[in-house]
Amino acid sequence: MKFVALVKRYPLIGLTLLVALAGWGFNSANLDLFEQITVSGYALLVAVKQGWRMVKSLVAGQVGLDVLAVTAILATIIVGEFWASLVIVLMLTGGEALEDYAEGRAERELSSLLEHVPHVAHRYRADGTTEDVAASRVVIGDRLLVRPSEIVPVDASLATAAGTFDESTLTGESLPVEKVDGDAVMSGSINGSGAVDIVATSIAADSQYQRIVALVSEAKKSKAPLVRLADRYAVPFTLVAYAIAGVAWWASGDAGRFAEVLVVATPCPLLIGAPVAFMAGMSSAAHSGIVIKHAGTLERLARAKTVALDKTGTLTHGTPRVVAVNPVNMAADDLLVLVGSAEQYSAHVLAGALRAAVADRGLPLRDVVDAHDVATHGVQAKIGGTTVFVGKPKYVAEIASNVPPLELEPGEAAIFIAIDGKFAGSITVRDEIRPDAAATLTALRKLGVRHVMMLTGDIRPVAEHVGRELGIDDVHAECLPEDKVDAIREATPRPVVMVGDGVNDAPVLAVSDVGIAMGAKGSTSAAESADIVILLDDISRVARAISIGQRTVTIALQSIWMGIAFSLALMVWAALGQLPAIVGAALQEVVDLISILGALRAVHAGRAQLTGIAAGR
């Protein structure tokens, strides 16, 4: 069945095989003239067809390598090597199938992203029943049903107690991700074994998955400079092939040598090797949740010498976390519960950190009778007959006596607490450095990055503290967006990679040699300005991206030069009269296959380095 499907998709392959079968039949019946007419005639028709395509390409200003194949077919027919001409025809007709297979295998991960585009949503009606609607008709606030193994149609929040989702296509995370009521669910993720309800938080066009699809569609259309460089090799390679063939004919006086040389002048390493390698590299990146918009980005990544990183949300988590609870005359958990309960209705960023700390410890929040914000100072709340004051040291010191001073490290903030007018303790919060940040910077230096910069709008003491902790070469603090742009423009050595995640990073991502927007919470403007979007909130993927770029370029160059070396060796062998045309045509196919298989190695580019980073090596 697969053979039938192949013939239907590529009918010239089937026709070529039928001609070969007919020629073999005539040969068996000693009908030599019919054999020659059938095989030569068919090969000549294919040569004319390819020649016409070649002429149209030349008129359009594109110089290709089809001229070698056409000349080889004509030359083998003229010297009577018509079976060799048929093998060349099979190479041409089968080459399209081989190229499609190679590119399909190379872009498998990219294509899988496009194939999972959600089209239908099950929306709840007012009476509790569901209706099937196009995903594009879902509006914010719609309650949707997602059945087991179905794709989430839009970005949403989970409205069921718990659920499990497969985000591997989006982020490269191989294990299912567990969510609880209220957690964000990404469009394009696949629901687990139980039906869940979700509430849409964006329309389909603005959902994360649609942005990814747009990036991937752009990536599949791109062409790397190295690929264009391979195109430019076409003319020199053609001239060298003709020169070797001409010298062989002149030196031997045998026109057959001319044909034998051209038969093995395979253009496949140039035509297919580099494009397949770059598409495979981009596919490898997509497998890791790294969407590279343009193939040319891989080349610049491979040569990266400077990496600049934003601090908040890139080198640090971007949200404060509780690092110390300092109670007075009570248990730490009891103090944390009171504070979290008092702050449960506050929208302040520190309130979120306190509530998260309570949830992480599995502690229950208590009912609040009355709670209100004290503008710019803190919160006052009544809980179980006691009055709780939470806020800045100055605010709490006005309510309670004997509030002690607290020494803080750069980047830390203190929340003071008073209960019924008495000082009850303090809680220290900090935007902590990501645990894999140091290992990532080490990996970047091992990959050849010579200069690491940090660009941040944060105050200098905090920025310098993070810089010292991570061993960063160059710290730029209190930067406005235009200051970051100036720093990148002046940075050396180049190319410069900039990594950021916020709206204020969009300008600097746009002017850097390679801009990387990082994290699931990264802004839309940053993603649009960047050359690369990392879907997972994982800084180690920056090193993985550079590693993939280096490995991909290496494999592409190896595929090109290895293929050319094999072709030149075969041409010299044929020029010496040691390689019959029919054998040379078969060997040419072997060279093509070696070149393509070599290029496909880029599918696995850079994966070993990520394992090393994760292990802290």
C-alpha positions in Angstrom: 0.0 0.0 0.0 2.8 2.4 0.8 4.3 1.7 -2.6 1.0 2.5 -4.3 0.7 5.7 -2.3 4.2 6.7 -3.3 3.5 6.1 -7.0 0.3 8.2 -6.8 2.1 11.1 -5.2 5.2 10.8 -7.5 3.8 9.4 -10.8 7.2 9.9 -12.6 8.8 7.3 -10.3 6.2 4.7 -11.3 6.6 5.6 -14.9 10.4 5.4 -14.8 10.1 1.9 -13.2 7.7 0.8 -15.8 10.1 2.0 -18.6 12.9 0.1 -16.8 10.7 -3.1 -16.7 9.8 -2.7 -20.4 13.5 -2.2 -21.3 14.4 -5.3 -19.3 11.7 -7.3 -21.1 13.0 -6.2 -24.5 16.5 -7.1 -23.5 15.4 -10.5 -22.4 13.7 -11.0 -25.8 16.9 -9.8 -27.7 14.9 -6.8 -29.1 17.9 -4.5 -28.7 16.5 -1.7 -30.9 13.2 -1.6 -29.0 15.2 -1.6 -25.7 17.3 1.3 -26.8 14.4 3.3 -28.3 12.2 2.8 -25.2 14.8 3.7 -22.6 16.6 6.4 -24.5 13.3 8.0 -25.7 11.9 8.2 -22.2 15.2 9.6 -20.8 15.2 12.2 -23.6 11.7 13.3 -22.9 12.6 13.8 -19.2 15.7 15.7 -20.2 13.6 18.1 -22.4 11.1 18.6 -19.6 13.9 19.4 -17.1 15.7 21.5 -19.7 12.5 23.7 -20.1 12.3 24.2 -16.3 16.0 25.1 -16.3 15.4 27.7 -19.0 12.6 29.3 -17.1 14.8 29.4 -14.0 17.6 31.1 -16.0 15.1 33.7 -17.3 14.0 34.4 -13.7 17.7 35.0 -12.8 18.1 31.7 -10.9 21.1 29.5 -11.7 20.5 26.0 -10.7 22.3 22.6 -10.9 19.7 20.9 -13.2 22.0 21.7 -16.1 24.4 19.0 -14.9 21.7 16.4 -14.8 20.3 17.3 -18.2 23.7 17.3 -19.8 24.5 14.0 -18.2 21.3 12.4 -19.6 22.0 13.7 -23.1 25.7 12.7 -23.0 24.9 9.1 -21.8 22.3 8.7 -24.6 24.7 10.0 -27.2 27.5 7.6 -26.2 25.0 4.6 -26.0 24.9 4.4 -22.1 21.1 4.6 -22.1 20.7 2.5 -19.0 22.9 5.0 -17.1 20.6 7.8 -18.5 17.6 6.0 -17.0 19.3 5.8 -13.6 19.9 9.5 -13.7 16.2 10.0 -14.6 15.3 7.9 -11.6 17.6 10.1 -9.5 15.7 13.2 -10.7 12.3 11.7 -10.3 13.1 10.1 -7.0 15.1 13.0 -5.8 11.9 15.0 -5.2 10.5 12.2 -3.0 13.8 11.9 -1.2 13.9 15.6 -0.6 10.3 15.7 0.6 11.1 12.8 3.0 14.2 14.6 4.3 12.5 17.9 4.8 9.4 16.2 6.4 11.6 14.4 8.9 13.6 17.5 9.5 10.6 19.7 10.3 8.6 17.1 12.1 8.4 19.0 15.4 7.6 22.3 13.6 4.8 20.5 11.6 3.4 18.9 14.7 2.8 22.4 16.2 0.8 23.3 13.1 -1.2 20.0 13.1 -2.5 20.6 16.6 -4.3 23.9 15.8 -7.6 23.6 17.7 -10.7 24.3 15.5 -13.7 23.4 17.7 -14.8 24.3 21.2 -17.6 22.8 23.4 -19.3 25.9 24.9 -21.8 25.7 27.7 -25.2 27.2 27.2 -27.2 28.9 29.9 -29.1 25.7 30.7 -25.9 23.7 31.3 -25.8 21.8 28.0 -23.0 22.3 25.5 -22.8 23.3 21.9 -20.0 22.9 19.4 -18.7 26.2 18.1 -15.7 27.3 16.0 -12.8 28.1 18.3 -12.7 31.6 16.6 -16.2 32.3 18.1 -15.2 31.8 21.7 -15.1 35.1 23.7 -13.5 35.9 27.0 -15.5 34.5 29.9 -17.0 31.6 28.0 -17.2 28.4 30.0 -15.9 25.5 27.9 -15.8 21.7 28.2 -12.6 19.9 27.3 -13.1 16.2 27.0 -10.3 13.6 27.6 -7.4 13.7 25.1 -8.9 16.9 23.4 -6.9 20.0 22.6 -7.5 23.1 24.7 -9.0 25.6 22.1 -8.0 28.9 23.7 -6.0 30.3 26.6 -8.1 29.8 29.7 -8.2 29.2 33.5 -9.1 25.8 34.9 -12.6 25.8 36.4 -12.4 22.2 37.7 -10.7 21.1 40.9 -7.8 19.5 39.1 -6.6 18.4 35.7 -3.6 17.0 33.9 -2.3 18.4 30.6 0.3 17.4 28.0 2.2 20.5 27.0 5.1 18.7 25.3 4.2 20.1 21.8 4.3 23.6 23.2 7.2 23.6 25.7 9.1 20.3 25.2 8.2 19.3 28.8 7.9 15.5 28.4 5.8 14.8 31.6 2.1 15.8 32.0 1.6 19.0 33.9 -0.9 19.0 36.8 -3.1 22.0 37.2 -5.6 23.0 40.0 -8.7 25.3 40.0 -7.7 28.8 38.7 -4.4 27.8 37.1 -3.7 29.1 33.6 -4.1 26.5 30.8 -2.4 27.1 27.4 -4.2 26.7 24.2 -2.8 23.8 22.2 -2.1 21.7 25.3 -3.8 18.2 25.4 -6.2 17.3 28.2 -5.5 14.1 30.2 -7.9 11.3 31.0 -10.7 13.3 32.7 -13.1 15.9 31.3 -12.5 19.4 32.6 -14.2 22.8 32.5 -12.2 25.9 31.6 -13.0 29.6 31.4 -11.6 31.5 28.4 -9.2 34.3 29.2 -8.5 35.3 25.6 -10.0 34.8 22.2 -8.5 32.3 19.8 -6.6 34.8 17.7 -4.8 36.2 20.8 -4.1 32.8 22.4 -0.6 31.6 23.0 -0.9 28.7 20.6 -2.0 31.0 17.7 1.1 33.2 18.3 3.2 30.0 18.2 1.6 28.9 15.0 2.3 32.3 13.4 5.9 32.1 14.5 6.3 28.5 13.1 4.7 29.4 9.8 7.2 32.2 9.4 10.0 29.9 10.4 9.1 27.3 7.8 9.3 29.9 5.0 12.7 31.3 6.0 16.0 30.6 4.3 19.4 30.8 6.0 22.4 32.8 4.6 24.3 29.5 4.5 21.6 28.0 2.3 21.9 31.0 0.0 25.7 30.6 0.1 25.1 26.9 -1.0 23.0 28.3 -3.9 26.0 30.4 -5.0 28.2 27.4 -5.1 26.1 26.1 -8.0 27.9 27.9 -10.8 31.5 27.1 -9.6 30.5 23.5 -9.0 29.0 23.2 -12.5 32.1 24.8 -14.1 34.4 22.4 -12.2 32.4 19.4 -13.3 32.4 20.5 -16.9 36.1 21.2 -16.7 37.0 17.7 -15.4 34.7 16.1 -17.9 36.2 18.1 -20.8 39.8 17.3 -19.8 38.9 13.6 -19.5 37.4 13.6 -23.0 40.4 15.6 -24.4 43.0 13.5 -22.7 41.5 10.1 -23.6 39.8 10.9 -26.9 36.8 9.0 -25.6 33.5 10.9 -25.5 32.2 8.3 -23.0 34.5 9.8 -20.3 32.7 13.1 -20.6 29.4 11.3 -19.9 30.9 9.2 -17.1 32.2 12.3 -15.2 28.9 14.2 -15.5 26.9 11.2 -14.2 28.7 11.4 -10.8 28.6 15.2 -10.6 25.9 15.1 -7.9 24.4 18.4 -6.9 22.4 17.0 -4.0 24.7 18.1 -1.1 24.2 21.7 -2.3 20.6 21.5 -3.2 19.3 19.5 -0.2 22.0 19.1 2.5 22.1 22.6 3.9 18.3 23.3 3.8 17.6 20.0 5.5 20.2 20.6 8.2 18.8 24.0 9.0 15.2 22.8 9.1 16.2 19.9 11.3 18.0 22.3 13.7 14.9 24.4 13.9 12.8 21.3 14.5 15.2 20.2 17.3 14.7 23.6 18.9 10.9 23.4 18.6 11.1 20.0 20.4 12.7 21.9 23.3 10.1 24.6 23.3 12.3 27.0 21.4 10.7 28.6 18.3 13.2 30.1 15.9 11.6 32.5 13.5 14.3 32.6 10.8 16.8 29.9 9.7 19.5 32.6 9.5 19.2 33.1 13.3 20.9 29.7 13.8 24.0 31.0 12.0 24.2 34.1 14.2 23.6 32.0 17.3 26.4 29.8 16.3 28.8 32.7 16.3 27.5 34.5 19.5 30.3 36.1 21.5 28.2 38.3 23.9 25.1 37.5 25.8 23.1 40.2 27.6 20.3 39.3 30.0 17.5 41.2 31.7 17.4 40.6 35.4 13.8 40.5 36.6 12.0 37.5 35.2 15.1 36.2 33.3 17.9 35.8 35.8 15.5 35.9 38.7 12.0 34.5 39.0 10.4 37.9 38.5 8.1 37.5 41.5 9.0 37.9 45.2 9.0 34.8 47.4 9.0 34.4 51.1 12.5 33.5 52.3 12.2 33.9 56.1 9.4 34.1 58.7 10.5 35.7 62.0 7.7 35.3 64.6 7.6 36.8 68.1 5.9 34.6 70.8 4.1 32.4 68.3 4.7 29.7 65.7 5.9 30.7 62.3 3.0 28.9 60.6 0.4 30.7 62.8 1.9 34.0 61.9 2.0 33.2 58.2 -1.7 32.1 58.2 -2.8 35.4 59.9 -0.8 37.4 57.4 -2.0 35.4 54.4 -5.6 35.7 55.6 -5.3 39.5 56.0 -3.8 39.8 52.5 -6.1 37.4 50.7 -8.1 40.2 49.0 -5.2 42.5 48.2 -3.9 42.9 44.7 -0.4 44.0 45.8 2.5 41.9 44.5 3.8 41.2 48.0 0.3 40.0 49.0 0.6 37.4 46.2 3.9 36.2 47.6 2.4 35.8 51.1 -0.6 33.9 49.8 1.7 31.6 47.8 3.8 30.9 50.9 0.7 29.8 52.8 -0.5 27.6 49.9 3.0 26.0 49.5 2.9 24.9 53.2 -0.6 23.5 52.8 -2.0 25.9 55.4 -5.7 27.0 55.5 -6.6 30.7 55.3 -8.9 32.0 58.0 -12.1 34.0 57.5 -11.7 37.7 57.6 -14.5 39.9 59.1 -13.1 43.2 57.9 -10.1 44.0 55.7 -9.0 47.2 54.0 -5.9 48.6 52.5 -4.1 51.5 54.1 -2.9 53.3 51.0 0.9 52.9 50.4 1.4 51.5 53.9 -0.2 48.0 54.3 -3.4 46.2 55.3 -5.6 46.1 58.4 -7.9 43.1 59.0 -10.0 41.6 61.8 -9.6 37.8 62.1 -11.3 35.8 64.9 -11.6 38.7 67.3 -8.0 40.0 66.8 -6.9 43.0 64.7 -3.9 42.3 62.4 -1.8 45.0 60.9 0.6 44.1 58.0 2.8 46.5 56.1 5.9 48.6 56.0 8.1 48.9 59.1 7.2 52.6 59.5 3.4 51.8 59.4 3.6 49.0 62.0 6.0 51.0 64.2 3.2 53.7 64.6 0.9 50.9 65.9 3.2 48.8 68.0 6.1 49.6 70.3 9.4 47.9 70.4 9.7 47.2 66.6 13.3 46.1 66.2 15.4 47.1 63.2 16.0 44.3 60.6 19.1 43.9 58.5 18.3 43.0 54.9 20.5 41.8 52.1 20.3 43.7 48.8 17.1 42.7 46.9 15.2 41.8 50.1 12.1 43.5 51.5 10.6 43.2 54.9 6.9 42.9 55.9 6.2 43.8 59.5 3.2 42.5 61.5 1.4 43.7 64.6 -1.5 41.9 66.4 -3.8 43.9 68.7 -1.2 46.7 68.9 1.7 44.5 69.7 4.7 43.6 67.5 4.3 40.0 66.3 7.2 39.5 63.9 8.4 40.0 60.3 8.5 38.2 57.0 11.3 38.6 54.5 10.7 38.3 50.8 13.1 38.4 47.9 13.0 38.0 44.1 15.3 35.0 44.1 17.9 34.1 41.5 16.8 31.1 39.4 18.5 27.9 40.6 19.7 27.1 37.1 21.0 30.6 36.2 24.6 30.1 37.3 24.8 26.7 35.5 23.4 28.3 32.4 26.0 31.1 32.4 28.8 28.5 32.9 27.4 26.6 29.9 27.3 29.8 27.8 31.0 30.4 28.5 31.8 26.8 27.5 29.9 27.4 24.3 32.3 30.2 23.4 30.5 33.3 24.8 33.2 35.7 26.0 31.2 38.5 27.5 28.1 38.3 29.7 26.1 41.4 30.5 23.1 42.2 32.7 20.8 45.0 31.7 18.1 46.0 34.3 16.0 48.9 35.4 16.4 47.8 39.0 18.5 49.9 41.5 22.2 49.5 41.5 22.8 47.7 44.8 20.3 45.0 43.9 21.7 44.6 40.4 25.3 44.4 41.6 24.3 41.8 44.2 22.8 39.6 41.5 25.8 40.2 39.3 28.3 39.2 42.0 26.3 36.1 42.8 26.4 34.9 39.2 29.8 36.2 38.2 28.5 38.5 35.5 31.2 40.5 33.7 29.3 43.8 33.1 26.3 45.1 35.1 24.2 48.0 33.8 21.6 49.1 36.4 18.8 51.6 36.5 18.4 51.4 32.7 15.6 52.9 30.7 14.6 51.1 27.5 16.8 53.5 25.5 19.7 52.9 27.8 19.5 49.1 27.1 19.4 49.8 23.3 22.5 52.0 23.6 24.3 49.3 25.6 23.6 46.6 23.0 24.7 48.8 20.2 28.0 49.5 21.9 28.6 45.9 23.1 31.6 43.9 21.9 32.5 41.3 20.7 29.7 40.5 18.3 27.3 38.9 17.5 25.3 40.0 20.6 22.4 37.9 22.0 19.8 39.7 24.2 17.5 37.8 26.5 14.4 39.4 28.0 10.8 38.9 28.8 9.0 42.2 29.4 7.4 45.0 27.4 10.3 47.2 28.1 12.6 44.6 26.5 11.0 44.8 23.1 13.2 47.7 21.7 16.4 46.1 22.8 15.4 42.7 21.5 14.7 44.3 18.1 18.2 45.9 17.8 20.3 43.0 19.1 21.9 40.6 16.6 19.7 37.8 18.1 16.8 38.7 20.4 15.4 36.0 22.7 12.0 36.4 24.4 11.9 34.0 27.3 9.1 32.5 29.4 5.5 31.5 29.2 4.6 34.9 30.8 6.7 36.9 28.3 4.9 39.9 26.7 3.4 39.8 23.2 5.5 42.8 22.1 8.7 41.2 23.3 7.8 38.0 21.4 7.1 39.9 18.2 10.4 41.8 18.4 12.5 38.7 19.2 14.1 36.4 16.7 13.6 33.4 19.1 10.7 32.7 21.5 11.4 30.3 24.4 8.0 28.9 25.4 9.1 27.4 28.7 10.1 29.5 31.6 13.5 28.0 31.7 16.7 30.0 31.3 18.8 26.9 30.5 17.1 26.9 27.1 19.1 29.9 26.1 22.3 27.8 26.3 20.4 25.0 24.5 19.5 27.4 21.6 23.1 28.5 21.1 24.2 24.9 21.3 21.6 23.9 18.6 22.8 26.8 16.4 26.4 25.7 16.6 25.7 22.1 16.0 23.3 22.8 13.1 25.8 25.0 11.3 28.6 22.5 11.8 26.4 19.7 10.4 25.2 21.8 7.4 28.8 22.6 6.5 29.9 19.0 6.9 27.0 17.9 4.7 28.0 20.3 1.9 31.7 19.7 2.0 31.5 16.0 2.5 29.1 15.6 -0.4 31.3 17.8 -2.6 34.4 15.9 -1.7 32.8 12.6 -2.5 31.5 14.0 -5.8 35.0 15.3 -6.8 36.6 12.0 -5.9 34.1 10.1 -8.1 34.6 12.6 -10.9 38.3 12.1 -10.8 37.8 8.3 -10.7 35.5 8.5 -13.7 37.9 10.8 -15.6 40.5 8.0 -15.3 38.2 5.6 -17.0 37.8 3.4 -13.9 34.1 4.0 -13.3 31.4 2.8 -15.8 28.5 5.2 -16.3 25.9 2.8 -14.9 28.0 2.2 -11.7 28.7 5.9 -11.4 25.0 6.7 -11.5 24.3 4.2 -8.7 27.1 5.6 -6.6 25.8 9.1 -7.1 22.6 8.0 -5.4 24.7 6.7 -2.5 26.4 10.1 -2.1 23.0 11.8 -2.2 21.7 9.5 0.6 24.8 10.0 2.7 24.5 13.8 2.4 20.8 13.8 3.4 21.3 11.4 6.3 24.3 13.5 7.5 22.1 16.6 7.4 19.3 14.9 9.4 21.7 14.5 12.3 20.7 18.1 13.2 17.4 16.8 14.4 19.2 15.8 17.6 21.4 19.0 17.7 22.3 20.3 21.1 20.2 17.9 23.3 23.2 16.4 25.2 24.3 19.9 26.3 20.9 20.6 27.9 21.2 17.4 29.9 24.6 18.6 31.2 23.2 21.9 32.2 20.3 20.3 34.0 22.7 18.1 35.9 24.8 21.1 36.9 27.9 20.0 35.0 
